[in-house]
Amino acid sequence: MASRAGVLGSPIAHSLSPTLHRAGYAAAGLADWGYTAHEIDEGGLAPFVAGLDGTWRGLSLTMPLKVTAFDVADEVSDLAHRAGAINTLVRTDAGWRGDNTDVHGVTRALADAGATDIASATIVGSGATARSALLGLVGLGATRITVAARTPERAEELRDVADVDLRIVPLADWSLTGDAAIVSTVPGGPANAAAAGHLTGALDGVTLLDVVYADWPTPLARAAREHGATIVSGLEMLVHQAARQFELFTGTPAPVEAMQAAGRAALGHTPDA
């Protein structure tokens, strides 16, 4: 019997998930697996999931469904609870299990760039993605984390995510922290350019992961590289979170390199772009 998985969200046409997962199926020889994209808003999630037959093994969730999914999941992992977001639903004998693979994506993207055994780190931005970024950095050993936020009051909500020494500073001071690992969670466009405009001083020895992957390199990534940083595209985070989903859905080790190559080809990225 064929097995099915898919990505849900709104808007969904731009999603790279079908490209990544299908490349994984091809490389792993899973010819009986299919992966499709579905335009689903918050009100449509519960009826869509309720209508799925037994061939469906997993769902990738993007905005705006990562919080709504808590109402659909029959059980939820501790990691997803701490992140405050479910980006993965996996069918189990007990129903649908909610999980979060974005945290894994952050950790692996930074580790692949050589940023491991981190004592302290900086997160730029305090939105929903910052929670996953914080947990990912904790997974690499960070015990002191600085959050550079445009709205400090919002950043205060991150204090309940993990037991770390959390410091909150104005967004304009993000490049002054002296940390060797930085994760920018600000979106592309004007917000990204504004963050780039606050960059002061050298970033030699610093690894910066920008979670944005469209129109790469972003203004922030370009500015950081010009100041000496090693930059990591959000595509690498996306690939690794998809690879973890692949394993949860199929029970098969993910062919990460094949998925990575497919994503880079789709966006026109090169490894050192």
Stockholm file with secondary structure:
# STOCKHOLM 1.0

chainA/1-273         MASRAGVLGSPIAHSLSPTLHRAGYAAAGLADWGYTAHEIDEGGLAPFVAGLDGTWRGLSLTMPLKVTAFDVADEVSDLAHRAGAINTLVRTDAGWRGDNTDVHGVTRALADAGATDIASATIVGSGATARSALLGLVGLGATRITVAARTPERAEELRDVADVDLRIVPLADWSLTGDAAIVSTVPGGPANAAAAGHLTGALDGVTLLDVVYADWPTPLARAAREHGATIVSGLEMLVHQAARQFELFTGTPAPVEAMQAAGRAALGHTPDA
#=GR chainA/1-273 SS CCEEEEEEESSCTTCCHHHHHHHHHHHHTCTTEEEEEEECCHHHHHHHHHTCCTTEEEEEECTTCTTGGGGTCSEECHHHHHHTCCCEEEEETTEEEEECCHHHHHHHHHHHTTCCSCSEEEEECCSHHHHHHHHHHHHTTCCEEEEEESSHHHHGGGGGTSSSEEEEEEGGGGGGSCCSEEEECCCSTHHHHHHHHTCCSCCTTCEEEESCCTTSSCHHHHHHHHTTCEEEEHHHHHHHHHHHHHHHHHSSCCCHHHHHHHHHHHHTCCTTC
#=GC SS_cons         CCEEEEEEESSCTTCCHHHHHHHHHHHHTCTTEEEEEEECCHHHHHHHHHTCCTTEEEEEECTTCTTGGGGTCSEECHHHHHHTCCCEEEEETTEEEEECCHHHHHHHHHHHTTCCSCSEEEEECCSHHHHHHHHHHHHTTCCEEEEEESSHHHHGGGGGTSSSEEEEEEGGGGGGSCCSEEEECCCSTHHHHHHHHTCCSCCTTCEEEESCCTTSSCHHHHHHHHTTCEEEEHHHHHHHHHHHHHHHHHSSCCCHHHHHHHHHHHHTCCTTC
//
